[in-house]
Amino acid sequence: MLRPVSIVPLWSTLLCMWVLCEAQSDSGRPVIQLRLVGEKRKHYEGRVEVLYNGEWGTVCDDDFSISAAHVVCRELGFVDAESWSPSAKYGRGEGRIWLDNVHCSGSEKSLAHCSSNGFGVSDCKHSEDVGVVCSQKRIPGFKFIRSQANSDQGVPVQVEDVRIRATYSQRKRIPITEGFLEVKDGGKWRQICSVDWTEMNSRVICGMYGFPGEKRFNTRPYKLLAKRRKKNFWGFSVNCTGNEANLSECKVGQEIELKGNDTCGQGMPVVVSCVPGRAFAPSVSMGFRKAYRVEQPLVRLRGGAMIGEGRVEVLKNGEWGTVCDDNWDMRAATVVCRELGFGSAKEALTGARMGQGIGPVQMNEVDCSGFEKSLTECRFNREALGCSHEEDAAVRCNVPAMGFNKRLRLAGGRNPYEGRVEVLTERNGSLVWGTVCSDSWGTMEAMVVCRQLGLGFASHAFQETYYWQGDSSADAIVMSGVRCSGTELTLDQCLHHGKHILCPKGGGRFSAGVSCTQTAPDLVLSSQVVEQTTYLEDRPMYALQCAHEEHCLASSANQADPTSYRRLLRFSSQIHNNGQSDFRPRAAHHSWVWHECHRHYHSMEVFTHYDLLSLNGTKVAEGHKASFCLEDTHCDEGIQKRYECANFGAQGITVGCWDTYRHDIDCQWVDITDVKPGDYIFQVVINPNYEVAESDYTNNIMKCRARYDGHRIWMYNCHIGGTTSSETEETFPGLLNNQLSHR
């Protein structure tokens, strides 16, 4: 028997979820109910609150353990706990601290069954309120207690699972965008009555499944189907505002009297129809206009490993910049996700979790209603300045279930993140697994594989995989000539030979392989430093012998007189690692190349390209830079240097540090001896052959306007790739891509 309870309304600043459960032992222990509450959280995590004697209170973190967290989560209907958090991570509660020094074995049916100091006996403050993160999986057949009592807030929808059940004619469509809505409760799938169903409810369901919006549909075939099918209705209606990220955040509406097939009165089972974003539409036209802005986008995501996640960037006054995380919440994140053709937000991330951006911080203290068509329509504080890129906001969005990860697998690796790439393909009318030819296989192709499998970024692309034993039945090469740009969602969207396999080396040990990682570096050149340090130097050939040996001069230097001079365009380059992991050369110490003349090791033979181009993009002079000493020259405040290449030390660039090649170092130039006076474009490309994986290659390229009068050179208007609007970048051919001597 449940006692009637009065639930204290939560103050409006909290996002609150209610999950009420009763616990009473045979010995007559007190009845308690639990809920998860807190700021900036999801429905399966939050501050633990206990209802005892009609009053809500909190639990102290003293002696709390993962075993106690398991008990809490199971009592709330989740399979188990993932973690717990001390020190009021989800904000400080109010009222009594009901439980302190809680000790659980993990097998208890309720938190009330664990030993503690006793109800209300505590020496804690609310700064010690405990929180938990539960597994998102629901306990099958779990009976949720729904007590609306006198609550102003209402009780949230608590079910084990939700699905859109497509009709037979649409089940093979990917993604499934339309069908009967069913919820699993008490171990059975049930329909919801359409009488009180609203567009806002459909909007929430579509957002959950990765779709930006709902649309109208033809009800007639569904009415006919519903008449023929046996119905099993859920006993409640649903009330959503349209801003919830998940059905579990909507409130339970009025109870429906269950009387056979007439349960629903004048209604029928709820049907939901969603608009897919452009990237997921079964055909280009379907849903294109409604889900996607056709004009130049004003918002984009950068630095994320998966589709539908990344740092939020906004275009303003022709320049891309970031958004400060002050007040960044799920409403704003969902506006971004829907604007870009995804569903509602899964997470609103703060603290540059997807790497730091460059350029201005365009918006701060963003405040969205949740129904804006674009983040740029939300209110924000125009006066609030002083945000750094350490506070860049990011999002993770719900994306449709496309089944991409089922068409690819990794075999033979030491862990699930690496192995030989095996593809599911059709051969002679049946589906078979096979390998990929490693000719032309590189980082870009590996990036697409890791993304398709949901494993993050690629850390390495392998052209030999003899050390990984895959399934022998999948040894045959089924894909060759693969070339990816890096933006594809699946490997079969990349260019490849199709059914006509051409693989000179054959498969076996030469099959393609990958290693994936959750984080990646991101190198960005300082355009300001290039502008400020550029100058010309005339230097005699006899002082350039080492540089000549390392091919740092124009080809005309091969016939030049030793007493003649070369004209060098010199500048400094400062390269910062804005990513989430250190930049390391792909080659290990033992394979670095010793250069006797300069007496140093090259860890990457081509680390940077320097080129002077005519205004139509033709190359008129070129230079290149090997990474003869990749190290942390300086670091942001509070970050320790990790790499120093003196004495054959480890080479790399730590996150938050930069490597500076000064203008007076050999080969830090372009030989322009043969260049005529005029207007040019000066271009620098870091990591041009994609030897090392990065989270964003668009910012690896920098272009400047250059005017050379035969005596002096002016460098101006320097831009990093992708930092300005497409209109601006049209004046710089090729600035939007990094397609330079790729392989």
Residue, then its C-alpha position, 0 to 999 in steps of 0.5 A: m500500500l502506498r501512503p498518500v504523499s505531498i510532494v514539495p514543488l521544486w524551485s524554478t531554477l532546477l531541471c527536475m525529474w521525478v521517479l517515485c518508488e516505495a520501499q518497505s521491509d517485512s519488519g516494517r521499516p519506513v516507506i521512502q520514495l526517491r527522485l533525481v534532481g539537479e541542474k544541467r542534467k539528464h533524466y538518468e542522473g542527478r542529486v539523490e533526494v528521499l521522501y520520508n514522513g511527507e518531506w523531501g530531503t537529501v543524502c550525505d556523501d560520507d561513506f557513500s559508495i558505488s554499491a549504494a548508487h546501484v541500490v538507488c538506481r535499481e530502486l528508480g527502475f534502472v538496471d544499475a549505476e554507472s557512477w556517483s558524485p560527491s560534493a553537490k555536483y548537481g547543486r545543493g538541495e534544501g530541507r533535511i539531510w535524511l541519510d548520512n554514513v550510508h553503507c550498502s552491500g549492493s543487494e538491498k531492495s531499497l536505500a532504506h534497507c542499508s545501514s546508516n545513522g538513522f533518518g535525520v541523524s547527520d552532521c553534514k551540510h548541503s555542500e555534501d549532497v550526493g548524486v548518481v549517474c544511472s545506466q540508461k537501461r530500464i529494468p524489464g517489467f519494472k512497476f513504476i509508482r505514479s503518485q501525482a499527489n499535490s505536485d505542481q510539477g507532475v510526475p515524469v513518464q517512466v517506461e522501460d523503452v520507447r519505439i516508432r513501429a513502422t508499418y510492414s511497407q516501411r520497415k525496410r526504409i532507413p531511417i524509420t521516420e514514421g509509425f505507431l508510437e509504442v512504450k514498453d511498460g511492465g514488460k509489454w509494448r503498449q500504444i498511447c491513445s491519440v485523444d490528448w496527443t499534441e504536436m509538441n509530444s510528436r516534436v519530442i519523440c522525433g527529437m529523441y530519434g534524431f529528427p529535427g521536426e515532425k510533419r503531417f501524415n495520412t491518417r487513413p491507412y493507420k485507422l484501417l490498420a488500427k481497426r484490424r490490430k489488437k490494441n493494448f493501450w498504456g493507461f495514461s496520456v502524456n504532456c510535453t512542452g516540446n522542449e524536452a530532450n526525451l519522453s522521460e522528461c515529459k509529464v504523465g497526463q490524466e489516467i485513461e480508463l482501460k475498458g477493452n478495445d474502447t479504451c481510446g474513445q474517439g481516438m486511435p493509437v498515436v502515430v508519429s511522423c518525422v522529418p529527417g535532416r538532409a544528411f539522413a533523408p532517404s532521397v535528397s528532396m525528402g525533408f530537405r526544405k523543412a529540415y535544412r537551411v539552404e543558404q549559407p549556414l550561420v551555425r556549424l559544429r567543429g572538432g567532434a569525432m561523430i556526426g552530430e557532435g562538436r564545438v558550436e561555431v557561429l558566423k557573424n560579420g563574415e567571421w566564424g567564432t565560438v559561443c561562451d559556455d556561461n548559462w549554456d543549457m540543453r535548450a540552446a544545445t537543442v536549437v543548434c542540433r535541430e537547426l543542423g538537421f539532427g534531433s534534440a541534444k543529448e548533451a550541452l557540453t561546457g569547458a571546451r570539451m570538443g577542443q578550443g576554437i579560434g576567432p572571436v567569441q560571438m555569443n555569451e549567456v545565450d538564452c533560448s526559448g527552445f523553439e527558435k529556428s537558429l541559435t542566432e535568433c536566441r537572446f544573448n548578452r552583448e555586453a558580456l565580454g572576457c570569455s576565453h576559448e577555454e569556455d567554448a560551448a559544444v553539443r552532442c545531438n541525437v542522430p537517427a539509427m542508420g545501422f551504419n555500424k552493422r556494415l563494417r567491423l574490425a577484426g583481430g585487434r588487441n582491443p575493440y578500437e583497432g583491427r583489420v577492416e572488414v566490410l559487409t557486401e553483396r556477392n552473387g546475391s548473398l551478403v559476405w564479409g571481406t577485406v579492403c585493399s590497402d593501396s592508397w589507404g590513409t588517415m582520411e579513409a581510417m577516419v571514415v571507418c572509425r566514425q562509421l563504427g562510432l569509435g571516434f577519430a583514427s589514430h593510425a591507418f595501416q597498410e599491412t595487417y599480417y599481425w592481426q588474425g581476422d576471420s579466414s572466411a573474410d580474407a577475400i578483397v571486396m573493396s579497392g581504390v578507396r579514396c575519402s575526403g573525410t566528410e563521408l558517413t560510411l566507407d561505401q560513400c567514398l570513391h572506390h572501384g565498385k565491383h571491379i576489384l583492382c588490388p596489385k599487392g593483393g589482400g592477406r597481409f596487405s589488407a587495410g587496418v585502423s586504430c581508433t581513439q576518442t580524442a585527437p590533436d588540432l594544429v592551428l597556425s598563428s596568422q598574426v605571427v606570419e604577418q608580423t615577421t615577414y621580410l626579404e633576405d638576399r643570401p649567398m649560395y655558399a651560405l646555403q649548402c645545407a639548405h640546398e642539400e635538403h631541397c629548400l631552394a628553388s630548382s634554379a639553385n642547382q645551376a646557380d653560381p656559388t657567389s650568387y645570391r638567393r632571395l628568400l621570403r622569411f617569416s616565423s611560424q607559431i603552431h598551436n595545439n588546440g585539440q584534445s590530445d598531443f600531436r605526435p609524429r607517426a614515425a617512432h624514434h627508430s625510423w627518424v632520419w638523421h641529417e648530417c649537414h644540419r645535424h638533427y633528426h627529421s621525425m616527419e619529412v614533410f611537416t609544412h608546405y610553404d607556397l607562393l601562388s598567383l591570384n588564380g591559384t598557380k604555384v610560382a614558388e614553393g618551400h617545405k619544412a620537415s619537422f626536424c624539432l617538434e617541441d613545446t616552445h611555449c605553453d598556455e598558463g598552467i600547462q607543463k611542457r612535455y616535449e623537447c627534442a634536445n638529446f634525441g628527446a621525444q617530439g610532439i606538441t602538448v595540448g595547450c602548447w605551441d611550437t615556434y619555428r623562428h624566421d632565422i632558422d634554415c628552410q623557414w622560407v620560400d625561395i622567390t629568386d625567380v619571382k617577378p614583382g606583383d600581387y600574390i597569395f602566400q599559403v602555408v599548409i600544416n600536416p599537408n599529407y594528413e600523416v597525423a590524424e587531427s580533429d579538424y583539417t580545415n584550419n591547417i591551411m593559412k592564406c595571405r595576400a602578398r604584394y611584392d615590388g621587387h624590393r620589399i614585400w607586404m603581407y596582409n589579410c591573412h586568414i586561417g581556412g574556414t574562419t571566414s564566410s564563403e563570400t570572403e573565401e571566394t577571393f582565396p581559391g582553395l582556401l576551403n579545402n586542404q587538398l594538396s598533394h594528397r598521396 
